[in-house]
Amino acid sequence: MEIWDGYYRDGSLSGTDLIRGREIPKGQFHLVCEVLVRHVNGDYLLMQRDLSKPNYPGYYEATAGGSALKGEDKITCIKRELYEETGIQAEEFEEIGCIISEESQCIFYSFLCVTDWNKEDIKLQKGETMSFKWVNESEFKRFVHSSEMIETQKKRYMPYLKKCSIVPGGQL
């Protein structure tokens, strides 16, 4: 059983425990963190979702991430998720976005991690990921502008994508 801290819309703790798979009470949210990984040489890491995943099975995504466990802040969560899903250990993250989803009752924090991790040392997490690939910036731009990228993730990364001119003016 996975337990999460409950949050109010403003990001403050509500003092409520939420349990994965159970209905989240109205006015409550849970924290979800994701990280875009860029190698120091400019390549981006794409992870392929396991075929057993209920949402977007087999899709490549430009992230590692997931729900914060009870007691975790956003940095602790993203360090754990990055390590679990890729094997990458990192200490420095740049926050590149925060979106509140009323529909999914989530507060999504997005981060960027620039790493010099050995590209061949990526470790897959059984049941979460089944493959990975590194793509250069032009391949990443093509991915972002295609239907291959999960649309909700594209929206959450939009501030970063605009800042880096991957999406000029935010147009897709």
N, CA, C and O of each residue as an XYZ file, in Angstrom:
688
protein
N       0.847     -1.180      0.000
C       0.000      0.000      0.000
C       0.890      1.240      0.000
O       1.755      1.398      0.862
N       0.666      2.109     -0.973
C       1.453      3.338     -1.090
C       0.666      4.497     -0.469
O      -0.476      4.764     -0.843
N       1.305      5.174      0.485
C       0.651      6.290      1.180
C       1.318      7.598      0.775
O       2.543      7.700      0.713
N       0.475      8.602      0.499
C       0.936      9.930      0.107
C       0.454     10.950      1.128
O      -0.544     10.729      1.814
N       1.156     12.053      1.225
C       0.653     13.200      1.972
C      -0.405     13.903      1.134
O      -0.281     14.002     -0.086
N      -1.439     14.385      1.799
C      -2.430     15.206      1.136
C      -1.990     16.662      1.179
O      -1.374     17.107      2.147
N      -2.310     17.393      0.130
C      -1.967     18.810      0.020
C      -3.210     19.608     -0.348
O      -4.141     19.096     -0.969
N      -3.199     20.868      0.050
C      -4.198     21.802     -0.455
C      -3.699     22.349     -1.783
O      -2.532     22.185     -2.137
N      -4.590     22.994     -2.508
C      -4.259     23.552     -3.817
C      -3.060     24.499     -3.762
O      -2.311     24.598     -4.734
N      -2.867     25.193     -2.644
C      -1.762     26.146     -2.519
C      -0.422     25.474     -2.222
O       0.592     26.154     -2.062
N      -0.412     24.139     -2.146
C       0.822     23.402     -1.914
C       1.143     23.147     -0.455
O       2.168     22.538     -0.149
N       0.294     23.598      0.449
C       0.534     23.342      1.872
C      -0.031     21.973      2.256
O      -1.027     21.512      1.699
N       0.628     21.344      3.214
C       0.187     20.025      3.686
C      -1.177     20.141      4.355
O      -1.436     21.086      5.099
N      -2.045     19.169      4.081
C      -3.383     19.173      4.675
C      -3.466     18.351      5.955
O      -4.436     18.463      6.705
N      -2.449     17.522      6.209
C      -2.494     16.648      7.383
C      -3.285     15.371      7.134
O      -3.576     14.622      8.067
N      -3.631     15.124      5.875
C      -4.415     13.948      5.493
C      -3.516     12.939      4.780
O      -2.661     13.317      3.979
N      -3.713     11.673      5.073
C      -3.032     10.609      4.338
C      -3.907     10.189      3.169
O      -5.113      9.995      3.324
N      -3.299     10.050      2.004
C      -3.980      9.568      0.814
C      -3.383      8.225      0.446
O      -2.187      8.002      0.635
N      -4.200      7.332     -0.073
C      -3.730      5.992     -0.427
C      -3.918      5.778     -1.917
O      -5.007      5.965     -2.459
N      -2.823      5.380     -2.570
C      -2.869      5.139     -4.023
C      -4.021      4.181     -4.334
O      -4.206      3.157     -3.676
N      -4.787      4.555     -5.364
C      -5.877      3.706     -5.808
C      -7.212      4.038     -5.173
O      -8.256      3.597     -5.653
N      -7.189      4.812     -4.097
C      -8.439      5.225     -3.451
C      -8.794      6.636     -3.887
O      -7.929      7.420     -4.279
N     -10.074      6.942     -3.811
C     -10.533      8.269     -4.210
C      -9.895      9.339     -3.330
O      -9.806      9.192     -2.111
N      -9.459     10.405     -3.967
C      -8.877     11.545     -3.255
C     -10.020     12.492     -2.898
O     -10.790     12.885     -3.775
N     -10.140     12.862     -1.625
C     -11.240     13.752     -1.227
C     -11.203     15.084     -1.979
O     -10.133     15.582     -2.329
N     -12.365     15.642     -2.217
C     -12.482     16.935     -2.897
C     -11.663     17.981     -2.142
O     -11.697     18.044     -0.913
N     -10.927     18.798     -2.893
C     -10.100     19.837     -2.288
C      -8.723     19.367     -1.868
O      -7.928     20.155     -1.355
N      -8.430     18.086     -2.078
C      -7.126     17.513     -1.737
C      -6.359     17.201     -3.030
O      -6.946     16.944     -4.081
N      -5.048     17.232     -2.912
C      -4.165     16.950     -4.039
C      -3.007     16.086     -3.549
O      -2.717     16.032     -2.354
N      -2.356     15.416     -4.488
C      -1.112     14.736     -4.125
C       0.011     15.251     -5.022
O      -0.221     15.753     -6.122
N       1.214     15.110     -4.522
C       2.408     15.658     -5.162
C       2.996     14.644     -6.131
O       3.210     13.483     -5.782
N       3.255     15.097     -7.352
C       3.892     14.269     -8.373
C       5.079     15.051     -8.918
O       4.958     16.235     -9.231
N       6.219     14.390     -9.029
C       7.436     15.040     -9.520
C       7.968     14.277    -10.722
O       7.923     13.048    -10.770
N       8.471     15.027    -11.687
C       9.065     14.428    -12.879
C      10.318     15.205    -13.242
O      10.452     16.388    -12.928
N      11.238     14.510    -13.912
C      12.507     15.144    -14.253
C      12.879     14.856    -15.700
O      12.837     13.714    -16.158
N      13.238     15.903    -16.396
C      13.789     15.819    -17.736
C      15.298     15.708    -17.562
O      15.905     16.527    -16.871
N      15.904     14.708    -18.179
C      17.335     14.468    -18.020
C      18.063     14.881    -19.302
O      17.763     14.396    -20.393
N      19.029     15.790    -19.137
C      19.866     16.222    -20.254
C      21.316     15.908    -19.906
O      21.794     16.256    -18.827
N      21.994     15.263    -20.807
C      23.408     14.951    -20.614
C      24.217     16.227    -20.850
O      23.758     17.121    -21.561
N      25.398     16.324    -20.274
C      26.244     17.509    -20.463
C      26.582     17.751    -21.935
O      26.920     18.874    -22.311
N      26.496     16.715    -22.769
C      26.778     16.892    -24.199
C      25.553     17.399    -24.971
O      25.626     17.592    -26.185
N      24.415     17.619    -24.269
C      23.221     18.161    -24.912
C      22.159     17.141    -25.263
O      21.051     17.526    -25.635
N      22.454     15.853    -25.161
C      21.467     14.819    -25.471
C      20.429     14.713    -24.354
O      20.717     14.995    -23.191
N      19.218     14.302    -24.730
C      18.120     14.107    -23.784
C      17.822     12.623    -23.650
O      17.936     11.867    -24.614
N      17.440     12.214    -22.451
C      17.107     10.819    -22.168
C      15.608     10.602    -22.341
O      14.794     11.312    -21.752
N      15.257      9.615    -23.154
C      13.867      9.191    -23.297
C      13.742      7.784    -22.736
O      14.553      6.907    -23.035
N      12.722      7.583    -21.924
C      12.465      6.279    -21.310
C      11.196      5.691    -21.919
O      10.199      6.397    -22.069
N      11.222      4.410    -22.270
C      10.039      3.769    -22.828
C       9.234      3.121    -21.713
O       9.745      2.301    -20.949
N       7.962      3.505    -21.635
C       7.067      2.980    -20.609
C       6.804      1.498    -20.846
O       6.667      1.047    -21.983
N       6.737      0.747    -19.741
C       6.469     -0.687    -19.812
C       5.095     -0.928    -20.442
O       4.178     -0.124    -20.277
N       4.966     -2.025    -21.155
C       3.689     -2.366    -21.801
C       2.580     -2.669    -20.800
O       1.403     -2.657    -21.161
N       2.938     -2.940    -19.549
C       1.922     -3.222    -18.528
C       1.327     -1.952    -17.908
O       0.376     -2.034    -17.131
N       1.875     -0.789    -18.243
C       1.377      0.471    -17.680
C      -0.035      0.744    -18.210
O      -0.293      0.574    -19.402
N      -0.954      1.168    -17.325
C      -2.328      1.410    -17.795
C      -2.457      2.617    -18.728
O      -3.326      2.634    -19.600
N      -1.609      3.614    -18.553
C      -1.646      4.802    -19.402
C      -0.404      4.859    -20.278
O       0.719      4.740    -19.787
N      -0.610      5.041    -21.560
C       0.475      5.208    -22.537
C       1.496      4.065    -22.532
O       2.700      4.322    -22.530
N       1.038      2.809    -22.529
C       1.999      1.696    -22.567
C       2.831      1.738    -23.840
O       2.301      1.950    -24.931
N       4.141      1.535    -23.693
C       5.046      1.495    -24.828
C       5.495      2.851    -25.344
O       6.379      2.921    -26.198
N       4.902      3.932    -24.842
C       5.314      5.267    -25.279
C       6.670      5.616    -24.692
O       7.014      5.198    -23.587
N       7.436      6.392    -25.457
C       8.637      7.002    -24.894
C       8.207      8.278    -24.198
O       7.318      8.987    -24.670
N       8.836      8.561    -23.084
C       8.564      9.813    -22.381
C       9.876     10.452    -21.964
O      10.878      9.781    -21.718
N       9.831     11.754    -21.897
C      11.026     12.517    -21.544
C      11.012     12.781    -20.051
O      11.032     13.928    -19.604
N      10.977     11.711    -19.296
C      10.896     11.887    -17.852
C      11.198     10.609    -17.101
O      11.113      9.499    -17.627
N      11.550     10.816    -15.861
C      11.451      9.795    -14.826
C      10.639     10.504    -13.762
O      10.772     11.717    -13.599
N       9.828      9.805    -13.056
C       9.063     10.501    -12.026
C       7.919      9.680    -11.499
O       7.667      8.553    -11.924
N       7.229     10.298    -10.543
C       6.090      9.638     -9.930
C       5.637     10.387     -8.693
O       6.052     11.518     -8.437
N       4.779      9.731     -7.937
C       4.168     10.337     -6.754
C       5.128     10.376     -5.577
O       5.903      9.447     -5.347
N       5.054     11.481     -4.835
C       5.843     11.610     -3.598
C       5.217     10.718     -2.528
O       4.001     10.728     -2.337
N       6.030      9.971     -1.854
C       5.568      9.126     -0.759
C       5.396      9.978      0.499
O       5.960     11.067      0.608
N       4.624      9.473      1.431
C       4.389     10.193      2.682
C       5.726     10.608      3.301
O       6.639      9.796      3.450
N       5.815     11.879      3.654
C       7.018     12.405      4.290
C       8.058     12.945      3.330
O       9.019     13.580      3.763
N       7.889     12.706      2.020
C       8.860     13.193      1.040
C       8.516     14.608      0.591
O       7.354     14.934      0.351
N       9.550     15.442      0.483
C       9.359     16.725     -0.183
C       9.663     16.500     -1.661
O      10.027     15.393     -2.059
N       9.515     17.551     -2.481
C       9.662     17.379     -3.925
C      11.078     16.968     -4.338
O      11.238     16.204     -5.290
N      12.099     17.457     -3.646
C      13.480     17.090     -4.012
C      13.779     15.645     -3.625
O      14.398     14.913     -4.398
N      13.349     15.231     -2.443
C      13.548     13.835     -2.027
C      12.840     12.899     -2.997
O      13.377     11.858     -3.377
N      11.634     13.278     -3.391
C      10.858     12.467     -4.335
C      11.584     12.339     -5.666
O      11.722     11.234     -6.190
N      12.046     13.450     -6.215
C      12.624     13.388     -7.550
C      13.965     12.646     -7.549
O      14.291     11.955     -8.514
N      14.730     12.785     -6.486
C      15.974     12.012     -6.386
C      15.672     10.512     -6.389
O      16.325      9.741     -7.094
N      14.677     10.107     -5.595
C      14.308      8.694     -5.502
C      13.777      8.178     -6.839
O      14.203      7.126     -7.315
N      12.854      8.915     -7.437
C      12.260      8.470     -8.696
C      13.307      8.373     -9.812
O      13.308      7.411    -10.581
N      14.184      9.356     -9.899
C      15.237      9.335    -10.915
C      16.115      8.101    -10.737
O      16.425      7.412    -11.708
N      16.511      7.824     -9.506
C      17.355      6.665     -9.235
C      16.618      5.351     -9.531
O      17.168      4.458    -10.176
N      15.360      5.238     -9.051
C      14.607      3.997     -9.255
C      14.390      3.685    -10.736
O      14.484      2.530    -11.151
N      14.100      4.713    -11.526
C      13.720      4.482    -12.918
C      14.872      4.523    -13.911
O      14.728      4.063    -15.043
N      16.033      5.077    -13.495
C      17.147      5.184    -14.444
C      18.480      4.713    -13.873
O      19.401      4.401    -14.628
N      18.590      4.657    -12.550
C      19.870      4.344    -11.914
C      20.737      5.580    -11.714
O      21.784      5.504    -11.072
N      20.308      6.724    -12.260
C      21.090      7.958    -12.148
C      20.968      8.521    -10.741
O      19.871      8.651    -10.199
N      22.123      8.855    -10.159
C      22.149      9.537     -8.871
C      22.554     10.983     -9.128
O      23.577     11.254     -9.757
N      21.736     11.905     -8.630
C      22.010     13.326     -8.838
C      21.615     14.101     -7.593
O      20.759     13.670     -6.820
N      22.244     15.235     -7.412
C      21.967     16.107     -6.276
C      21.406     17.463     -6.696
O      20.778     18.156     -5.895
N      21.632     17.838     -7.949
C      21.216     19.165     -8.392
C      20.116     19.075     -9.434
O      20.224     18.359    -10.429
N      19.055     19.826     -9.173
C      17.889     19.863    -10.046
C      17.447     21.308    -10.194
O      17.492     22.083     -9.238
N      17.022     21.663    -11.388
C      16.449     22.984    -11.623
C      14.943     22.804    -11.785
O      14.496     22.036    -12.637
N      14.163     23.507    -10.973
C      12.715     23.438    -11.119
C      12.331     24.201    -12.383
O      12.668     25.376    -12.533
N      11.628     23.529    -13.289
C      11.281     24.152    -14.564
C       9.777     24.317    -14.756
O       9.339     24.788    -15.806
N       8.991     23.942    -13.774
C       7.551     24.135    -13.901
C       6.783     23.547    -12.748
O       7.246     22.647    -12.048
N       5.586     24.086    -12.571
C       4.636     23.559    -11.589
C       3.241     23.798    -12.149
O       2.874     24.928    -12.472
N       2.482     22.737    -12.259
C       1.110     22.815    -12.763
C       0.201     22.075    -11.793
O       0.532     20.990    -11.314
N      -0.932     22.669    -11.516
C      -1.932     22.033    -10.663
C      -3.031     21.497    -11.573
O      -3.625     22.241    -12.353
N      -3.291     20.203    -11.466
C      -4.327     19.566    -12.264
C      -5.533     19.283    -11.379
O      -5.495     18.408    -10.513
N      -6.597     20.033    -11.608
C      -7.843     19.797    -10.869
C      -8.405     18.429    -11.230
O      -8.935     17.716    -10.378
N      -8.280     18.073    -12.507
C      -8.835     16.813    -13.000
C      -8.220     15.594    -12.297
O      -8.940     14.708    -11.838
N      -6.887     15.560    -12.220
C      -6.222     14.408    -11.599
C      -5.898     14.638    -10.126
O      -5.371     13.752     -9.454
N      -6.215     15.828     -9.632
C      -5.952     16.208     -8.240
C      -4.478     16.029     -7.884
O      -4.125     15.471     -6.846
N      -3.638     16.525     -8.786
C      -2.184     16.441     -8.618
C      -1.559     17.824     -8.695
O      -2.028     18.704     -9.417
N      -0.496     17.988     -7.935
C       0.394     19.128     -8.092
C       1.651     18.557     -8.730
O       2.397     17.807     -8.100
N       1.876     18.922     -9.990
C       3.011     18.404    -10.757
C       4.165     19.389    -10.690
O       4.028     20.549    -11.080
N       5.301     18.920    -10.193
C       6.541     19.699    -10.249
C       7.434     19.059    -11.288
O       7.645     17.846    -11.282
N       7.961     19.890    -12.185
C       8.877     19.410    -13.222
C      10.269     19.981    -12.975
O      10.429     21.146    -12.611
N      11.256     19.141    -13.181
C      12.654     19.503    -12.939
C      13.498     19.153    -14.151
O      13.117     18.333    -14.986
N      14.650     19.795    -14.226
C      15.686     19.461    -15.190
C      16.898     18.986    -14.406
O      17.281     19.590    -13.404
N      17.496     17.896    -14.873
C      18.740     17.396    -14.297
C      19.754     17.317    -15.431
O      19.551     16.592    -16.406
N      20.840     18.061    -15.300
C      21.941     17.986    -16.260
C      22.992     17.078    -15.627
O      23.451     17.332    -14.513
N      23.366     16.029    -16.334
C      24.233     15.013    -15.747
C      25.378     14.621    -16.683
O      25.291     14.762    -17.903
N      26.431     14.135    -16.080
C      27.519     13.544    -16.861
C      27.545     12.026    -16.648
O      28.566     11.380    -16.882
N      26.421     11.464    -16.205
C      26.275     10.033    -15.970
C      26.639      9.262    -17.229
O      26.317      9.697    -18.335
N      27.303      8.130    -17.075
C      27.636      7.286    -18.221
C      26.337      6.865    -18.908
O      25.476      6.240    -18.290
N      26.204      7.208    -20.172
C      24.959      6.964    -20.904
C      24.584      5.484    -20.995
O      23.408      5.147    -21.127
N      25.565      4.618    -20.924
C      25.283      3.183    -21.029
C      24.883      2.571    -19.687
O      24.468      1.413    -19.639
N      24.999      3.327    -18.605
C      24.713      2.794    -17.266
C      23.283      3.054    -16.795
O      23.018      3.039    -15.593
N      22.359      3.291    -17.728
C      20.955      3.480    -17.359
C      20.394      2.126    -16.939
O      20.617      1.116    -17.606
N      19.668      2.115    -15.834
C      19.057      0.888    -15.322
C      17.547      1.022    -15.423
O      16.979      2.039    -15.025
N      16.909      0.007    -15.950
C      15.461      0.010    -16.125
C      14.770     -0.534    -14.881
O      15.292     -1.431    -14.219
N      13.606      0.005    -14.567
C      12.833     -0.461    -13.412
C      11.718     -1.385    -13.918
O      10.847     -0.970    -14.683
N      11.766     -2.626    -13.480
C      10.776     -3.625    -13.897
C       9.362     -3.109    -13.616
O       9.065     -2.619    -12.526
N       8.512     -3.231    -14.617
C       7.127     -2.795    -14.486
C       6.918     -1.313    -14.771
O       5.781     -0.859    -14.897
N       8.008     -0.559    -14.872
C       7.909      0.882    -15.143
C       8.463      1.221    -16.526
O       7.806      1.887    -17.325
N       9.675      0.754    -16.791
C      10.341      1.087    -18.049
C      10.872     -0.178    -18.710
O      11.207     -1.154    -18.039
N      10.943     -0.144    -20.051
C      11.416     -1.335    -20.754
C      12.551     -1.041    -21.725
O      13.173     -1.960    -22.257
N      12.818      0.238    -21.956
C      13.921      0.605    -22.836
C      14.227      2.086    -22.625
O      13.482      2.805    -21.959
N      15.332      2.518    -23.207
C      15.693      3.933    -23.146
C      16.489      4.281    -24.391
O      17.015      3.406    -25.080
N      16.566      5.570    -24.662
C      17.448      6.048    -25.726
C      17.814      7.492    -25.429
O      17.042      8.240    -24.828
N      18.993      7.858    -25.858
C      19.458      9.231    -25.787
C      19.259      9.832    -27.165
O      19.592      9.205    -28.171
N      18.716     11.045    -27.220
C      18.504     11.717    -28.500
C      19.161     13.088    -28.458
O      19.182     13.746    -27.418
N      19.698     13.515    -29.601
C      20.311     14.842    -29.646
C      19.212     15.911    -29.671
O      18.026     15.584    -29.733
N      19.603     17.166    -29.624
C      18.609     18.241    -29.515
C      17.651     18.283    -30.699
O      16.457     18.512    -30.508
N      18.144     18.068    -31.918
C      17.237     18.105    -33.071
C      16.255     16.928    -33.037
O      15.089     17.085    -33.399
N      16.717     15.765    -32.607
C      15.805     14.614    -32.452
C      14.802     14.874    -31.332
O      13.645     14.465    -31.429
N      15.238     15.551    -30.272
C      14.334     15.882    -29.176
C      13.269     16.864    -29.655
O      12.098     16.717    -29.307
N      13.657     17.861    -30.448
C      12.690     18.812    -31.010
C      11.659     18.075    -31.867
O      10.461     18.342    -31.776
N      12.135     17.147    -32.697
C      11.208     16.365    -33.523
C      10.236     15.587    -32.647
O       9.038     15.541    -32.930
N      10.751     14.975    -31.581
C       9.928     14.212    -30.640
C       8.866     15.120    -30.019
O       7.693     14.750    -29.960
N       9.266     16.297    -29.559
C       8.342     17.237    -28.919
C       7.241     17.658    -29.890
O       6.091     17.814    -29.482
N       7.572     17.841    -31.155
C       6.611     18.307    -32.155
C       5.805     17.165    -32.775
O       5.007     17.398    -33.684
N       5.998     15.955    -32.304
C       5.298     14.797    -32.868
C       4.173     14.348    -31.930
O       4.023     14.848    -30.815
N       3.402     13.398    -32.420
C       2.353     12.804    -31.582
C       2.935     11.719    -30.673
O       2.208     11.095    -29.900
N       4.246     11.500    -30.768
C       4.898     10.487    -29.932
C       5.046     10.940    -28.481
O       5.123     10.111    -27.575
N       5.086     12.255    -28.261
C       5.238     12.766    -26.899
C       3.869     12.853    -26.242
O       2.908     13.326    -26.850
N       3.787     12.402    -25.020
C       2.536     12.441    -24.267
C       2.120     13.902    -24.090
O       2.882     14.712    -23.561
N       0.921     14.228    -24.532
C       0.454     15.613    -24.594
C       0.482     16.318    -23.235
O       0.884     17.479    -23.155
N       0.065     15.644    -22.179
C       0.057     16.293    -20.856
C       1.471     16.601    -20.386
O       1.697     17.616    -19.727
N       2.418     15.740    -20.716
C       3.805     16.002    -20.359
C       4.338     17.198    -21.142
O       5.073     18.028    -20.608
N       3.959     17.273    -22.408
C       4.372     18.390    -23.252
C       3.900     19.706    -22.621
O       4.655     20.678    -22.576
N       2.679     19.738    -22.144
C       2.136     20.951    -21.513
C       2.892     21.299    -20.232
O       3.162     22.470    -19.966
N       3.231     20.284    -19.443
C       3.947     20.546    -18.187
C       5.364     21.057    -18.438
O       5.894     21.824    -17.633
N       5.981     20.643    -19.541
C       7.338     21.079    -19.868
C       7.375     22.370    -20.684
O       8.454     22.878    -20.988
N       6.210     22.902    -21.038
C       6.158     24.040    -21.955
C       7.038     25.224    -21.535
O       7.725     25.773    -22.396
N       7.059     25.653    -20.260
C       7.941     26.782    -19.911
C       9.406     26.514    -20.292
O      10.080     27.400    -20.817
N       9.889     25.316    -20.032
C      11.266     24.957    -20.383
C      11.438     24.894    -21.896
O      12.425     25.400    -22.430
N      10.488     24.278    -22.587
C      10.583     24.122    -24.031
C      10.622     25.479    -24.734
O      11.348     25.653    -25.712
N       9.845     26.434    -24.237
C       9.861     27.792    -24.801
C      11.187     28.483    -24.492
O      11.790     29.106    -25.366
N      11.636     28.368    -23.242
C      12.877     29.016    -22.809
C      14.065     28.568    -23.659
O      14.945     29.371    -23.968
N      14.092     27.300    -24.035
C      15.203     26.740    -24.812
C      14.965     26.812    -26.315
O      15.750     26.279    -27.099
N      13.892     27.467    -26.710
C      13.529     27.594    -28.127
C      13.297     26.249    -28.808
O      13.427     26.133    -30.027
N      12.956     25.245    -28.025
C      12.585     23.954    -28.591
C      11.180     24.092    -29.194
O      10.850     23.463    -30.200
N      10.368     24.935    -28.546
C       9.041     25.268    -29.034
C       8.987     26.792    -29.118
O       8.637     27.442    -28.134
N       9.322     27.371    -30.256
C       9.319     28.838    -30.376
C       7.931     29.414    -30.083
O       6.941     29.028    -30.705
N       7.878     30.333    -29.139
C       6.617     30.989    -28.800
C       5.583     30.051    -28.208
O       4.424     30.435    -28.048
N       5.978     28.831    -27.880
C       5.046     27.881    -27.281
C       4.112     27.229    -28.274
O       3.125     26.613    -27.870
N       4.394     27.346    -29.577
C       3.523     26.769    -30.599
C       3.976     25.374    -30.960
O       5.162     25.122    -31.174
N       3.019     24.477    -31.024
C       3.325     23.103    -31.455
C       2.697     22.821    -32.787
O       2.840     21.718    -33.316
